[in-house]
């Protein structure tokens, strides 16, 4: 069970979604999981991304969201690991209300 779950508008850009996660992390949480879903509001289904965080005072503050596209996920993970990034999660999320598969990484420093 996550310490904190935040619903993020599925119509945001990838950069806006990443920035929303960083805001939560700056409160002392580490992103653990990000997945798409829907919520009912006013009789309509709204597309959202559900971000799960764990309380962690030693969290990795920098996030990198990489669109998978036609790339091999293991290749991307290896490349990012060589650059000091830690793999957090991957899967389909909503980006501007379109399903997009992303890999999420975190690290200290720029």
C-alpha positions in Angstrom: 0.0 0.0 0.0 1.4 3.4 -1.0 1.9 6.1 1.6 0.3 8.6 -0.8 -1.6 8.3 -4.0 -2.1 11.3 -6.3 -4.5 11.5 -9.2 -3.1 13.4 -12.2 -5.1 14.7 -15.1 -4.6 12.4 -18.1 -4.8 15.4 -20.5 -1.4 16.8 -19.3 1.7 16.6 -21.4 4.5 14.2 -20.4 6.5 17.1 -19.0 3.6 18.4 -17.0 2.9 14.9 -15.6 6.6 14.5 -14.6 6.6 18.0 -13.0 3.4 17.0 -11.0 5.3 14.0 -9.7 8.3 16.1 -8.8 6.1 18.4 -6.7 5.0 15.4 -4.6 8.5 14.1 -4.3 9.7 17.4 -3.0 7.4 16.8 0.0 9.6 13.8 1.0 8.1 11.0 -1.1 9.6 8.7 -3.8 7.5 7.8 -6.8 7.0 4.1 -6.9 4.3 3.5 -9.5 2.4 5.3 -12.2 -0.5 3.8 -14.0 -3.5 5.0 -16.1 -7.1 4.7 -15.0 -10.4 6.5 -15.0 -12.6 8.2 -12.4 -16.3 9.0 -12.7 -17.2 12.6 -12.4 -20.5 14.2 -13.3 -21.6 11.0 -15.1 -18.5 11.0 -17.3 -15.3 8.9 -17.2 -12.3 11.1 -16.9 -8.8 9.8 -17.8 -6.3 10.1 -15.0 -2.9 8.8 -14.1 -2.6 7.4 -10.6 0.9 8.1 -9.0 1.8 6.1 -5.9 4.5 7.4 -3.6 6.3 6.1 -0.5 7.5 8.3 2.3 11.3 8.5 1.9 13.5 11.3 3.2 16.4 10.0 1.0 14.3 10.1 -2.2 15.9 10.5 -5.6 14.7 14.0 -6.6 15.3 14.0 -10.3 12.8 12.1 -12.6 13.2 11.2 -16.2 10.2 9.9 -18.2 11.2 8.1 -21.4 8.6 7.2 -24.1 9.2 3.6 -25.1 8.1 3.9 -28.7 9.7 1.2 -30.8 12.7 0.9 -28.5 13.8 -2.1 -26.5 13.0 -1.4 -22.9 16.1 -3.3 -21.7 18.3 -1.2 -23.9 16.9 2.0 -22.4 17.3 0.7 -18.9 20.9 -0.2 -19.5 21.7 3.2 -21.1 20.0 5.0 -18.2 21.7 2.9 -15.6 25.1 3.7 -17.1 24.2 7.4 -16.7 23.4 6.9 -13.0 19.6 6.6 -13.2 17.6 4.1 -11.1 14.6 2.4 -12.8 11.4 3.1 -11.0 8.5 1.8 -13.0 7.1 1.4 -16.6 3.8 1.0 -18.3 1.1 2.7 -20.2 -0.1 6.1 -18.9 -2.2 8.9 -20.4 -0.4 11.7 -22.1 -2.8 14.3 -23.5 -5.5 11.7 -23.1 -3.6 9.2 -25.4 -2.1 6.0 -24.1 1.7 6.2 -24.1 4.1 3.6 -22.7 6.8 5.2 -20.6 9.7 4.2 -18.5 10.4 6.2 -15.4 13.8 6.7 -13.8 15.1 8.7 -10.8 18.5 9.9 -9.6 20.4 12.4 -7.5 22.0 15.4 -9.2 21.3 16.6 -12.7 
